[in-house]
Each structure stands twice: as C-alpha cells, then as structure tokens.
Amino acid sequence: MTRVCARRAAGFAAQACLARSGIDIRRINGLDALFIVSQNADFPDSIRRYAETLTMRVNPQHQLPVSVDLLHTARQFIQELNQWMEDKID
C-alpha cells in the first residue's frame, strides 16, 4: 500500500509540473506523467532517475527488481521537482 501511495503522490506532482509547463494533462494519469518526466531531457538527471525508479514494474511476487524505499524516493522526487520548478520561475 505504501508503494501505491508513494507513486500516486509523485504522479500528482509530475502532473502538476507538466500542466504548469503547458501540457494538457486531462488524459495523462500519474504513472504516465512519471514516464514522461523520466524520458524528458528537459528535466535534470536526478529528477528523471527518481521518476524512472517510481515507474519500475514489480515481479509476480509484487517485488521491485531492486531494493529501494519508494516512499523516500517519492519524497525526494517531489522535493527536487518543486525546487526545480521554483528555480525555473525565478
């Protein structure tokens, strides 16, 4: 459940960032927004890596292929994304 909530929160942040950039997000869910961020070279490497980690698929046993704390990753992603957005505005 924590993994789902972490991804959901990060997805909302990614959607907000994309919307603020002028992208129509009405048909983009949170996971899709994270995929877009992870593949978009306009974002810093660290933000793209966090988004990539948050979009990793689980195996049939519902485990990620690497050991990672998704709650911490989501917090870092949101924090860095917010800072990056603020810096772009200034």
N, CA, C and O atoms as a CHARMM CRD file, in Angstrom:
* protein
*
  360
    1    1 MET  N      0.82600  -1.20200   0.00000 PROA 1      0.00000
    2    1 MET  CA     0.00000   0.00000   0.00000 PROA 1      0.00000
    3    1 MET  C      0.86700   1.26300   0.00000 PROA 1      0.00000
    4    1 MET  O      0.53200   2.26000  -0.63900 PROA 1      0.00000
    5    2 THR  N      1.97100   1.20200   0.71700 PROA 2      0.00000
    6    2 THR  CA     2.86900   2.35200   0.75600 PROA 2      0.00000
    7    2 THR  C      3.40200   2.67300  -0.62800 PROA 2      0.00000
    8    2 THR  O      3.51500   3.83800  -1.01000 PROA 2      0.00000
    9    3 ARG  N      3.73100   1.61700  -1.38200 PROA 3      0.00000
   10    3 ARG  CA     4.25600   1.81100  -2.73500 PROA 3      0.00000
   11    3 ARG  C      3.23200   2.52300  -3.60600 PROA 3      0.00000
   12    3 ARG  O      3.57700   3.42800  -4.36600 PROA 3      0.00000
   13    4 VAL  N      1.98900   2.12100  -3.49500 PROA 4      0.00000
   14    4 VAL  CA     0.92500   2.73200  -4.28700 PROA 4      0.00000
   15    4 VAL  C      0.75900   4.20600  -3.91700 PROA 4      0.00000
   16    4 VAL  O      0.65100   5.06100  -4.79600 PROA 4      0.00000
   17    5 CYS  N      0.73900   4.49700  -2.63700 PROA 5      0.00000
   18    5 CYS  CA     0.56500   5.88500  -2.18200 PROA 5      0.00000
   19    5 CYS  C      1.75200   6.75300  -2.58300 PROA 5      0.00000
   20    5 CYS  O      1.57600   7.90900  -2.96800 PROA 5      0.00000
   21    6 ALA  N      2.95600   6.20300  -2.49400 PROA 6      0.00000
   22    6 ALA  CA     4.15300   6.95600  -2.88000 PROA 6      0.00000
   23    6 ALA  C      4.10700   7.29400  -4.36900 PROA 6      0.00000
   24    6 ALA  O      4.36900   8.43000  -4.76500 PROA 6      0.00000
   25    7 ARG  N      3.77700   6.31300  -5.17300 PROA 7      0.00000
   26    7 ARG  CA     3.68900   6.55700  -6.61900 PROA 7      0.00000
   27    7 ARG  C      2.57300   7.53300  -6.95100 PROA 7      0.00000
   28    7 ARG  O      2.72500   8.38200  -7.82900 PROA 7      0.00000
   29    8 ARG  N      1.47100   7.41400  -6.26200 PROA 8      0.00000
   30    8 ARG  CA     0.33800   8.30400  -6.51600 PROA 8      0.00000
   31    8 ARG  C      0.72300   9.75800  -6.20800 PROA 8      0.00000
   32    8 ARG  O      0.43400  10.65700  -6.99800 PROA 8      0.00000
   33    9 ALA  N      1.36600   9.98300  -5.07500 PROA 9      0.00000
   34    9 ALA  CA     1.77600  11.33900  -4.69900 PROA 9      0.00000
   35    9 ALA  C      2.77400  11.90300  -5.71400 PROA 9      0.00000
   36    9 ALA  O      2.66300  13.05500  -6.13300 PROA 9      0.00000
   37   10 ALA  N      3.74500  11.08100  -6.10000 PROA 10     0.00000
   38   10 ALA  CA     4.73100  11.53400  -7.08300 PROA 10     0.00000
   39   10 ALA  C      4.05400  11.79700  -8.43200 PROA 10     0.00000
   40   10 ALA  O      4.41300  12.74000  -9.13800 PROA 10     0.00000
   41   11 GLY  N      3.08900  10.97200  -8.78100 PROA 11     0.00000
   42   11 GLY  CA     2.36200  11.16000 -10.02700 PROA 11     0.00000
   43   11 GLY  C      1.58400  12.46800 -10.05800 PROA 11     0.00000
   44   11 GLY  O      1.54800  13.15400 -11.07900 PROA 11     0.00000
   45   12 PHE  N      0.96500  12.80800  -8.93700 PROA 12     0.00000
   46   12 PHE  CA     0.25900  14.09600  -8.85100 PROA 12     0.00000
   47   12 PHE  C      1.23200  15.25600  -9.04100 PROA 12     0.00000
   48   12 PHE  O      0.92800  16.22300  -9.73900 PROA 12     0.00000
   49   13 ALA  N      2.40000  15.15200  -8.41700 PROA 13     0.00000
   50   13 ALA  CA     3.41000  16.20200  -8.55900 PROA 13     0.00000
   51   13 ALA  C      3.87500  16.30900 -10.01200 PROA 13     0.00000
   52   13 ALA  O      4.03100  17.41200 -10.53700 PROA 13     0.00000
   53   14 ALA  N      4.09600  15.16900 -10.65700 PROA 14     0.00000
   54   14 ALA  CA     4.51600  15.17600 -12.06100 PROA 14     0.00000
   55   14 ALA  C      3.43300  15.78700 -12.94500 PROA 14     0.00000
   56   14 ALA  O      3.73500  16.57400 -13.84200 PROA 14     0.00000
   57   15 GLN  N      2.17300  15.42800 -12.69700 PROA 15     0.00000
   58   15 GLN  CA     1.06800  16.01200 -13.46900 PROA 15     0.00000
   59   15 GLN  C      1.02600  17.52100 -13.29200 PROA 15     0.00000
   60   15 GLN  O      0.86100  18.25600 -14.26500 PROA 15     0.00000
   61   16 ALA  N      1.17500  17.98600 -12.06400 PROA 16     0.00000
   62   16 ALA  CA     1.13700  19.42900 -11.79600 PROA 16     0.00000
   63   16 ALA  C      2.26500  20.14000 -12.53600 PROA 16     0.00000
   64   16 ALA  O      2.06600  21.22100 -13.09000 PROA 16     0.00000
   65   17 CYS  N      3.43700  19.53800 -12.54300 PROA 17     0.00000
   66   17 CYS  CA     4.57700  20.13500 -13.23800 PROA 17     0.00000
   67   17 CYS  C      4.32400  20.19600 -14.74100 PROA 17     0.00000
   68   17 CYS  O      4.58000  21.21900 -15.37600 PROA 17     0.00000
   69   18 LEU  N      3.82600  19.11400 -15.30300 PROA 18     0.00000
   70   18 LEU  CA     3.54500  19.10000 -16.73700 PROA 18     0.00000
   71   18 LEU  C      2.45800  20.11300 -17.09200 PROA 18     0.00000
   72   18 LEU  O      2.55500  20.80000 -18.11000 PROA 18     0.00000
   73   19 ALA  N      1.43300  20.20600 -16.26100 PROA 19     0.00000
   74   19 ALA  CA     0.35900  21.17600 -16.51100 PROA 19     0.00000
   75   19 ALA  C      0.90800  22.59600 -16.45700 PROA 19     0.00000
   76   19 ALA  O      0.54300  23.44900 -17.26600 PROA 19     0.00000
   77   20 ARG  N      1.77900  22.83300 -15.50400 PROA 20     0.00000
   78   20 ARG  CA     2.37600  24.17300 -15.36700 PROA 20     0.00000
   79   20 ARG  C      3.24700  24.50500 -16.57600 PROA 20     0.00000
   80   20 ARG  O      3.45800  25.67400 -16.90000 PROA 20     0.00000
   81   21 SER  N      3.74800  23.46300 -17.23800 PROA 21     0.00000
   82   21 SER  CA     4.57200  23.65100 -18.43700 PROA 21     0.00000
   83   21 SER  C      3.72800  23.80500 -19.69700 PROA 21     0.00000
   84   21 SER  O      4.26600  23.94400 -20.79600 PROA 21     0.00000
   85   22 GLY  N      2.40400  23.77900 -19.53600 PROA 22     0.00000
   86   22 GLY  CA     1.52000  23.98600 -20.67000 PROA 22     0.00000
   87   22 GLY  C      1.03900  22.72300 -21.34700 PROA 22     0.00000
   88   22 GLY  O      0.42200  22.78900 -22.41000 PROA 22     0.00000
   89   23 ILE  N      1.30800  21.57300 -20.75400 PROA 23     0.00000
   90   23 ILE  CA     0.86900  20.30600 -21.34200 PROA 23     0.00000
   91   23 ILE  C     -0.53800  19.98800 -20.84500 PROA 23     0.00000
   92   23 ILE  O     -0.82400  20.10000 -19.65300 PROA 23     0.00000
   93   24 ASP  N     -1.40300  19.59500 -21.75800 PROA 24     0.00000
   94   24 ASP  CA    -2.76600  19.21400 -21.39700 PROA 24     0.00000
   95   24 ASP  C     -2.71200  17.83900 -20.73400 PROA 24     0.00000
   96   24 ASP  O     -2.40000  16.84300 -21.38700 PROA 24     0.00000
   97   25 ILE  N     -3.01400  17.78900 -19.45100 PROA 25     0.00000
   98   25 ILE  CA    -2.87700  16.54000 -18.69400 PROA 25     0.00000
   99   25 ILE  C     -4.21800  15.83800 -18.46300 PROA 25     0.00000
  100   25 ILE  O     -4.28500  14.87500 -17.69800 PROA 25     0.00000
  101   26 ARG  N     -5.26300  16.30100 -19.10100 PROA 26     0.00000
  102   26 ARG  CA    -6.58300  15.70500 -18.85500 PROA 26     0.00000
  103   26 ARG  C     -6.61100  14.21100 -19.15000 PROA 26     0.00000
  104   26 ARG  O     -7.39300  13.48600 -18.53600 PROA 26     0.00000
  105   27 ARG  N     -5.79200  13.73600 -20.06000 PROA 27     0.00000
  106   27 ARG  CA    -5.77400  12.30600 -20.39600 PROA 27     0.00000
  107   27 ARG  C     -4.46600  11.63400 -19.97900 PROA 27     0.00000
  108   27 ARG  O     -4.13000  10.55400 -20.46600 PROA 27     0.00000
  109   28 ILE  N     -3.73900  12.27800 -19.08300 PROA 28     0.00000
  110   28 ILE  CA    -2.47200  11.73000 -18.59400 PROA 28     0.00000
  111   28 ILE  C     -2.63500  11.40000 -17.11800 PROA 28     0.00000
  112   28 ILE  O     -2.84600  12.29300 -16.29800 PROA 28     0.00000
  113   29 ASN  N     -2.53900  10.11600 -16.77900 PROA 29     0.00000
  114   29 ASN  CA    -2.62800   9.75400 -15.36300 PROA 29     0.00000
  115   29 ASN  C     -1.25800   9.95000 -14.69700 PROA 29     0.00000
  116   29 ASN  O     -0.27600  10.27900 -15.36200 PROA 29     0.00000
  117   30 GLY  N     -1.21100   9.74600 -13.40800 PROA 30     0.00000
  118   30 GLY  CA     0.01500   9.97700 -12.65700 PROA 30     0.00000
  119   30 GLY  C      1.18000   9.13400 -13.12000 PROA 30     0.00000
  120   30 GLY  O      2.30200   9.62900 -13.23100 PROA 30     0.00000
  121   31 LEU  N      0.92900   7.86700 -13.39200 PROA 31     0.00000
  122   31 LEU  CA     2.00200   6.98400 -13.84900 PROA 31     0.00000
  123   31 LEU  C      2.52000   7.42000 -15.21100 PROA 31     0.00000
  124   31 LEU  O      3.72800   7.41500 -15.44900 PROA 31     0.00000
  125   32 ASP  N      1.61600   7.79600 -16.10000 PROA 32     0.00000
  126   32 ASP  CA     2.03500   8.29600 -17.40900 PROA 32     0.00000
  127   32 ASP  C      2.85800   9.57600 -17.26300 PROA 32     0.00000
  128   32 ASP  O      3.84100   9.77200 -17.97800 PROA 32     0.00000
  129   33 ALA  N      2.45600  10.43800 -16.34300 PROA 33     0.00000
  130   33 ALA  CA     3.20300  11.67600 -16.10500 PROA 33     0.00000
  131   33 ALA  C      4.61500  11.35700 -15.62300 PROA 33     0.00000
  132   33 ALA  O      5.57400  12.01100 -16.03300 PROA 33     0.00000
  133   34 LEU  N      4.74700  10.35500 -14.75400 PROA 34     0.00000
  134   34 LEU  CA     6.08300   9.95500 -14.29400 PROA 34     0.00000
  135   34 LEU  C      6.91000   9.40700 -15.44900 PROA 34     0.00000
  136   34 LEU  O      8.10400   9.69400 -15.53700 PROA 34     0.00000
  137   35 PHE  N      6.29900   8.62300 -16.33700 PROA 35     0.00000
  138   35 PHE  CA     7.00100   8.12000 -17.51700 PROA 35     0.00000
  139   35 PHE  C      7.48100   9.27900 -18.38900 PROA 35     0.00000
  140   35 PHE  O      8.61500   9.27000 -18.86800 PROA 35     0.00000
  141   36 ILE  N      6.62800  10.26400 -18.59200 PROA 36     0.00000
  142   36 ILE  CA     7.00600  11.42500 -19.40900 PROA 36     0.00000
  143   36 ILE  C      8.18900  12.13500 -18.78800 PROA 36     0.00000
  144   36 ILE  O      9.15100  12.46200 -19.48300 PROA 36     0.00000
  145   37 VAL  N      8.13200  12.37700 -17.49500 PROA 37     0.00000
  146   37 VAL  CA     9.24100  13.05500 -16.80700 PROA 37     0.00000
  147   37 VAL  C     10.51400  12.22200 -16.91500 PROA 37     0.00000
  148   37 VAL  O     11.59100  12.76900 -17.15100 PROA 37     0.00000
  149   38 SER  N     10.40400  10.91900 -16.74900 PROA 38     0.00000
  150   38 SER  CA    11.59600  10.06200 -16.77300 PROA 38     0.00000
  151   38 SER  C     12.28500  10.05300 -18.13700 PROA 38     0.00000
  152   38 SER  O     13.48400   9.78700 -18.22400 PROA 38     0.00000
  153   39 GLN  N     11.53800  10.34000 -19.19700 PROA 39     0.00000
  154   39 GLN  CA    12.08300  10.30100 -20.55400 PROA 39     0.00000
  155   39 GLN  C     12.40600  11.67500 -21.13600 PROA 39     0.00000
  156   39 GLN  O     12.96400  11.76600 -22.22900 PROA 39     0.00000
  157   40 ASN  N     12.06300  12.74000 -20.41900 PROA 40     0.00000
  158   40 ASN  CA    12.18900  14.09700 -20.95400 PROA 40     0.00000
  159   40 ASN  C     13.51900  14.72300 -20.53300 PROA 40     0.00000
  160   40 ASN  O     13.76000  14.96100 -19.35000 PROA 40     0.00000
  161   41 ALA  N     14.36900  14.98300 -21.51400 PROA 41     0.00000
  162   41 ALA  CA    15.69900  15.53300 -21.24800 PROA 41     0.00000
  163   41 ALA  C     15.66400  16.96200 -20.69800 PROA 41     0.00000
  164   41 ALA  O     16.69800  17.47400 -20.26800 PROA 41     0.00000
  165   42 ASP  N     14.50400  17.61300 -20.70400 PROA 42     0.00000
  166   42 ASP  CA    14.39600  18.95100 -20.13300 PROA 42     0.00000
  167   42 ASP  C     14.52400  18.92800 -18.61200 PROA 42     0.00000
  168   42 ASP  O     14.84500  19.94400 -17.99600 PROA 42     0.00000
  169   43 PHE  N     14.27200  17.76300 -18.00900 PROA 43     0.00000
  170   43 PHE  CA    14.36100  17.63900 -16.55800 PROA 43     0.00000
  171   43 PHE  C     15.77600  17.22800 -16.15700 PROA 43     0.00000
  172   43 PHE  O     16.45000  16.51600 -16.90100 PROA 43     0.00000
  173   44 PRO  N     16.22600  17.67300 -14.99000 PROA 44     0.00000
  174   44 PRO  CA    17.55000  17.25900 -14.51000 PROA 44     0.00000
  175   44 PRO  C     17.64100  15.73800 -14.34800 PROA 44     0.00000
  176   44 PRO  O     16.63800  15.06100 -14.12400 PROA 44     0.00000
  177   45 ASP  N     18.86100  15.22200 -14.46700 PROA 45     0.00000
  178   45 ASP  CA    19.08800  13.77800 -14.36700 PROA 45     0.00000
  179   45 ASP  C     18.52400  13.17800 -13.09300 PROA 45     0.00000
  180   45 ASP  O     17.91700  12.10800 -13.13100 PROA 45     0.00000
  181   46 SER  N     18.71500  13.85000 -11.96500 PROA 46     0.00000
  182   46 SER  CA    18.26000  13.28000 -10.68900 PROA 46     0.00000
  183   46 SER  C     16.73900  13.11400 -10.67300 PROA 46     0.00000
  184   46 SER  O     16.23400  12.10100 -10.18900 PROA 46     0.00000
  185   47 ILE  N     16.01900  14.08000 -11.19000 PROA 47     0.00000
  186   47 ILE  CA    14.56000  14.01100 -11.23700 PROA 47     0.00000
  187   47 ILE  C     14.12900  12.88500 -12.17400 PROA 47     0.00000
  188   47 ILE  O     13.20200  12.13600 -11.86500 PROA 47     0.00000
  189   48 ARG  N     14.79900  12.76900 -13.31000 PROA 48     0.00000
  190   48 ARG  CA    14.46800  11.69700 -14.25400 PROA 48     0.00000
  191   48 ARG  C     14.74200  10.32600 -13.65200 PROA 48     0.00000
  192   48 ARG  O     13.96700   9.39200 -13.85900 PROA 48     0.00000
  193   49 ARG  N     15.84000  10.19700 -12.90700 PROA 49     0.00000
  194   49 ARG  CA    16.14900   8.90400 -12.26700 PROA 49     0.00000
  195   49 ARG  C     15.11600   8.55000 -11.21000 PROA 49     0.00000
  196   49 ARG  O     14.69000   7.39800 -11.12200 PROA 49     0.00000
  197   50 TYR  N     14.70800   9.53400 -10.40100 PROA 50     0.00000
  198   50 TYR  CA    13.65800   9.27200  -9.40400 PROA 50     0.00000
  199   50 TYR  C     12.37300   8.81500 -10.09300 PROA 50     0.00000
  200   50 TYR  O     11.73400   7.85600  -9.65900 PROA 50     0.00000
  201   51 ALA  N     12.00000   9.50800 -11.16800 PROA 51     0.00000
  202   51 ALA  CA    10.78500   9.13600 -11.89800 PROA 51     0.00000
  203   51 ALA  C     10.91800   7.73400 -12.48900 PROA 51     0.00000
  204   51 ALA  O      9.95800   6.96400 -12.48700 PROA 51     0.00000
  205   52 GLU  N     12.08700   7.41000 -12.98600 PROA 52     0.00000
  206   52 GLU  CA    12.33000   6.07700 -13.54000 PROA 52     0.00000
  207   52 GLU  C     12.18000   5.00500 -12.45200 PROA 52     0.00000
  208   52 GLU  O     11.57900   3.95600 -12.68500 PROA 52     0.00000
  209   53 THR  N     12.72200   5.27200 -11.28600 PROA 53     0.00000
  210   53 THR  CA    12.60200   4.32800 -10.16900 PROA 53     0.00000
  211   53 THR  C     11.14200   4.14800  -9.77800 PROA 53     0.00000
  212   53 THR  O     10.70100   3.03300  -9.50000 PROA 53     0.00000
  213   54 LEU  N     10.40000   5.23400  -9.75700 PROA 54     0.00000
  214   54 LEU  CA     8.99700   5.18100  -9.35100 PROA 54     0.00000
  215   54 LEU  C      8.11100   4.46200 -10.36900 PROA 54     0.00000
  216   54 LEU  O      6.99300   4.06200 -10.04400 PROA 54     0.00000
  217   55 THR  N      8.60100   4.29800 -11.58500 PROA 55     0.00000
  218   55 THR  CA     7.80800   3.61700 -12.60800 PROA 55     0.00000
  219   55 THR  C      8.25600   2.17500 -12.83800 PROA 55     0.00000
  220   55 THR  O      7.75400   1.50600 -13.74200 PROA 55     0.00000
  221   56 MET  N      9.19100   1.69700 -12.03000 PROA 56     0.00000
  222   56 MET  CA     9.62700   0.30000 -12.16600 PROA 56     0.00000
  223   56 MET  C      8.46000  -0.64300 -11.94800 PROA 56     0.00000
  224   56 MET  O      7.60500  -0.41400 -11.09200 PROA 56     0.00000
  225   57 ARG  N      8.43800  -1.70200 -12.73300 PROA 57     0.00000
  226   57 ARG  CA     7.38700  -2.70600 -12.61100 PROA 57     0.00000
  227   57 ARG  C      7.78800  -3.74200 -11.57000 PROA 57     0.00000
  228   57 ARG  O      8.96500  -4.07000 -11.42200 PROA 57     0.00000
  229   58 VAL  N      6.81500  -4.23900 -10.86600 PROA 58     0.00000
  230   58 VAL  CA     7.05400  -5.29000  -9.87800 PROA 58     0.00000
  231   58 VAL  C      6.99700  -6.65400 -10.56400 PROA 58     0.00000
  232   58 VAL  O      6.41400  -6.79900 -11.63800 PROA 58     0.00000
  233   59 ASN  N      7.61200  -7.64800  -9.92500 PROA 59     0.00000
  234   59 ASN  CA     7.58000  -9.00800 -10.46400 PROA 59     0.00000
  235   59 ASN  C      6.29000  -9.70900 -10.00200 PROA 59     0.00000
  236   59 ASN  O      5.50200  -9.10400  -9.27600 PROA 59     0.00000
  237   60 PRO  N      6.05800 -10.95200 -10.39800 PROA 60     0.00000
  238   60 PRO  CA     4.82800 -11.65200  -9.99300 PROA 60     0.00000
  239   60 PRO  C      4.64700 -11.76700  -8.47300 PROA 60     0.00000
  240   60 PRO  O      3.53000 -11.95600  -7.99200 PROA 60     0.00000
  241   61 GLN  N      5.75200 -11.65300  -7.72100 PROA 61     0.00000
  242   61 GLN  CA     5.66500 -11.69800  -6.25600 PROA 61     0.00000
  243   61 GLN  C      5.44700 -10.29000  -5.66300 PROA 61     0.00000
  244   61 GLN  O      5.52600 -10.09500  -4.45000 PROA 61     0.00000
  245   62 HSD  N      5.17400  -9.33200  -6.53600 PROA 62     0.00000
  246   62 HSD  CA     4.91100  -7.94100  -6.14500 PROA 62     0.00000
  247   62 HSD  C      6.12400  -7.29100  -5.49400 PROA 62     0.00000
  248   62 HSD  O      5.99000  -6.51100  -4.55100 PROA 62     0.00000
  249   63 GLN  N      7.29800  -7.61500  -5.99900 PROA 63     0.00000
  250   63 GLN  CA     8.53900  -7.03400  -5.50600 PROA 63     0.00000
  251   63 GLN  C      9.22500  -6.28800  -6.63800 PROA 63     0.00000
  252   63 GLN  O      9.13100  -6.67100  -7.80400 PROA 63     0.00000
  253   64 LEU  N      9.91600  -5.21900  -6.27300 PROA 64     0.00000
  254   64 LEU  CA    10.68100  -4.47200  -7.26400 PROA 64     0.00000
  255   64 LEU  C     11.96900  -5.22600  -7.58400 PROA 64     0.00000
  256   64 LEU  O     12.44800  -6.00200  -6.75800 PROA 64     0.00000
  257   65 PRO  N     12.53400  -5.00700  -8.77200 PROA 65     0.00000
  258   65 PRO  CA    13.77000  -5.70100  -9.13200 PROA 65     0.00000
  259   65 PRO  C     14.99400  -5.23100  -8.33600 PROA 65     0.00000
  260   65 PRO  O     16.02800  -5.90000  -8.33800 PROA 65     0.00000
  261   66 VAL  N     14.88000  -4.10400  -7.67000 PROA 66     0.00000
  262   66 VAL  CA    15.96900  -3.57300  -6.83600 PROA 66     0.00000
  263   66 VAL  C     15.41300  -3.23300  -5.46300 PROA 66     0.00000
  264   66 VAL  O     14.20800  -3.05700  -5.28500 PROA 66     0.00000
  265   67 SER  N     16.31100  -3.14500  -4.50700 PROA 67     0.00000
  266   67 SER  CA    15.89500  -2.76000  -3.16300 PROA 67     0.00000
  267   67 SER  C     15.86700  -1.23500  -3.08800 PROA 67     0.00000
  268   67 SER  O     16.90100  -0.57900  -3.21700 PROA 67     0.00000
  269   68 VAL  N     14.68700  -0.68500  -2.88000 PROA 68     0.00000
  270   68 VAL  CA    14.53900   0.76900  -2.85000 PROA 68     0.00000
  271   68 VAL  C     13.37000   1.12100  -1.94000 PROA 68     0.00000
  272   68 VAL  O     12.38200   0.39100  -1.86200 PROA 68     0.00000
  273   69 ASP  N     13.49800   2.23500  -1.26500 PROA 69     0.00000
  274   69 ASP  CA    12.42400   2.75200  -0.41800 PROA 69     0.00000
  275   69 ASP  C     11.62600   3.74200  -1.27400 PROA 69     0.00000
  276   69 ASP  O     12.03900   4.88900  -1.45100 PROA 69     0.00000
  277   70 LEU  N     10.49700   3.29900  -1.79600 PROA 70     0.00000
  278   70 LEU  CA     9.72600   4.15700  -2.69800 PROA 70     0.00000
  279   70 LEU  C      9.14700   5.37900  -2.00800 PROA 70     0.00000
  280   70 LEU  O      8.95800   6.41400  -2.64700 PROA 70     0.00000
  281   71 LEU  N      8.86400   5.28100  -0.72900 PROA 71     0.00000
  282   71 LEU  CA     8.36400   6.44500  -0.00300 PROA 71     0.00000
  283   71 LEU  C      9.43500   7.53300   0.03700 PROA 71     0.00000
  284   71 LEU  O      9.14900   8.70500  -0.20700 PROA 71     0.00000
  285   72 HSD  N     10.65700   7.14000   0.34600 PROA 72     0.00000
  286   72 HSD  CA    11.77200   8.09600   0.35800 PROA 72     0.00000
  287   72 HSD  C     12.02100   8.64200  -1.05300 PROA 72     0.00000
  288   72 HSD  O     12.24500   9.83900  -1.23200 PROA 72     0.00000
  289   73 THR  N     11.97900   7.76100  -2.04000 PROA 73     0.00000
  290   73 THR  CA    12.19700   8.18200  -3.42400 PROA 73     0.00000
  291   73 THR  C     11.13100   9.18200  -3.86000 PROA 73     0.00000
  292   73 THR  O     11.44500  10.18000  -4.51000 PROA 73     0.00000
  293   74 ALA  N      9.88100   8.92200  -3.50900 PROA 74     0.00000
  294   74 ALA  CA     8.79900   9.84500  -3.86600 PROA 74     0.00000
  295   74 ALA  C      9.00200  11.19800  -3.19700 PROA 74     0.00000
  296   74 ALA  O      8.80600  12.24000  -3.82200 PROA 74     0.00000
  297   75 ARG  N      9.39500  11.18000  -1.92500 PROA 75     0.00000
  298   75 ARG  CA     9.64200  12.45000  -1.21800 PROA 75     0.00000
  299   75 ARG  C     10.75800  13.23500  -1.88400 PROA 75     0.00000
  300   75 ARG  O     10.64100  14.44400  -2.08000 PROA 75     0.00000
  301   76 GLN  N     11.84700  12.54600  -2.23500 PROA 76     0.00000
  302   76 GLN  CA    12.97300  13.21000  -2.89800 PROA 76     0.00000
  303   76 GLN  C     12.55800  13.74900  -4.26000 PROA 76     0.00000
  304   76 GLN  O     12.91300  14.86900  -4.62700 PROA 76     0.00000
  305   77 PHE  N     11.80100  12.94600  -5.00900 PROA 77     0.00000
  306   77 PHE  CA    11.33100  13.36700  -6.32500 PROA 77     0.00000
  307   77 PHE  C     10.50200  14.64800  -6.20800 PROA 77     0.00000
  308   77 PHE  O     10.73400  15.61300  -6.93600 PROA 77     0.00000
  309   78 ILE  N      9.54600  14.64700  -5.30100 PROA 78     0.00000
  310   78 ILE  CA     8.66600  15.80300  -5.13400 PROA 78     0.00000
  311   78 ILE  C      9.45700  17.02600  -4.68700 PROA 78     0.00000
  312   78 ILE  O      9.23800  18.12900  -5.18900 PROA 78     0.00000
  313   79 GLN  N     10.36700  16.83300  -3.75200 PROA 79     0.00000
  314   79 GLN  CA    11.17800  17.95200  -3.25000 PROA 79     0.00000
  315   79 GLN  C     12.03200  18.54600  -4.36500 PROA 79     0.00000
  316   79 GLN  O     12.05500  19.76200  -4.55100 PROA 79     0.00000
  317   80 GLU  N     12.73100  17.69300  -5.10300 PROA 80     0.00000
  318   80 GLU  CA    13.59300  18.20900  -6.17400 PROA 80     0.00000
  319   80 GLU  C     12.78500  18.79900  -7.32100 PROA 80     0.00000
  320   80 GLU  O     13.19400  19.79400  -7.91800 PROA 80     0.00000
  321   81 LEU  N     11.65300  18.20200  -7.63100 PROA 81     0.00000
  322   81 LEU  CA    10.79700  18.73300  -8.68500 PROA 81     0.00000
  323   81 LEU  C     10.27500  20.11400  -8.30200 PROA 81     0.00000
  324   81 LEU  O     10.28200  21.03300  -9.12200 PROA 81     0.00000
  325   82 ASN  N      9.82700  20.25900  -7.06600 PROA 82     0.00000
  326   82 ASN  CA     9.36300  21.57200  -6.59500 PROA 82     0.00000
  327   82 ASN  C     10.47600  22.61000  -6.65400 PROA 82     0.00000
  328   82 ASN  O     10.25200  23.73700  -7.09300 PROA 82     0.00000
  329   83 GLN  N     11.67000  22.23600  -6.21700 PROA 83     0.00000
  330   83 GLN  CA    12.80400  23.17300  -6.24300 PROA 83     0.00000
  331   83 GLN  C     13.15900  23.55400  -7.66700 PROA 83     0.00000
  332   83 GLN  O     13.42300  24.72100  -7.95500 PROA 83     0.00000
  333   84 TRP  N     13.16400  22.57500  -8.55700 PROA 84     0.00000
  334   84 TRP  CA    13.48600  22.83400  -9.95500 PROA 84     0.00000
  335   84 TRP  C     12.45000  23.77800 -10.56500 PROA 84     0.00000
  336   84 TRP  O     12.80800  24.69400 -11.30600 PROA 84     0.00000
  337   85 MET  N     11.17500  23.56300 -10.25800 PROA 85     0.00000
  338   85 MET  CA    10.12400  24.42200 -10.78500 PROA 85     0.00000
  339   85 MET  C     10.25600  25.84900 -10.24500 PROA 85     0.00000
  340   85 MET  O     10.07800  26.81500 -10.98600 PROA 85     0.00000
  341   86 GLU  N     10.56500  25.97500  -8.96600 PROA 86     0.00000
  342   86 GLU  CA    10.77100  27.29800  -8.39100 PROA 86     0.00000
  343   86 GLU  C     11.94100  28.01500  -9.03500 PROA 86     0.00000
  344   86 GLU  O     11.86700  29.21100  -9.31600 PROA 86     0.00000
  345   87 ASP  N     13.01400  27.28900  -9.26800 PROA 87     0.00000
  346   87 ASP  CA    14.19900  27.87900  -9.89500 PROA 87     0.00000
  347   87 ASP  C     13.90300  28.33600 -11.32300 PROA 87     0.00000
  348   87 ASP  O     14.44700  29.34200 -11.77800 PROA 87     0.00000
  349   88 LYS  N     13.03900  27.59900 -12.03100 PROA 88     0.00000
  350   88 LYS  CA    12.67300  27.98500 -13.39800 PROA 88     0.00000
  351   88 LYS  C     11.87300  29.27200 -13.41800 PROA 88     0.00000
  352   88 LYS  O     11.96400  30.05800 -14.36100 PROA 88     0.00000
  353   89 ILE  N     11.08400  29.48400 -12.36500 PROA 89     0.00000
  354   89 ILE  CA    10.23100  30.66900 -12.30000 PROA 89     0.00000
  355   89 ILE  C     11.06800  31.91800 -12.00200 PROA 89     0.00000
  356   89 ILE  O     10.80900  32.99700 -12.53500 PROA 89     0.00000
  357   90 ASP  N     12.05600  31.75100 -11.15800 PROA 90     0.00000
  358   90 ASP  CA    12.89300  32.90000 -10.74000 PROA 90     0.00000
  359   90 ASP  C     13.73500  33.43500 -11.83000 PROA 90     0.00000
  360   90 ASP  O     14.48200  34.39100 -11.62100 PROA 90     0.00000
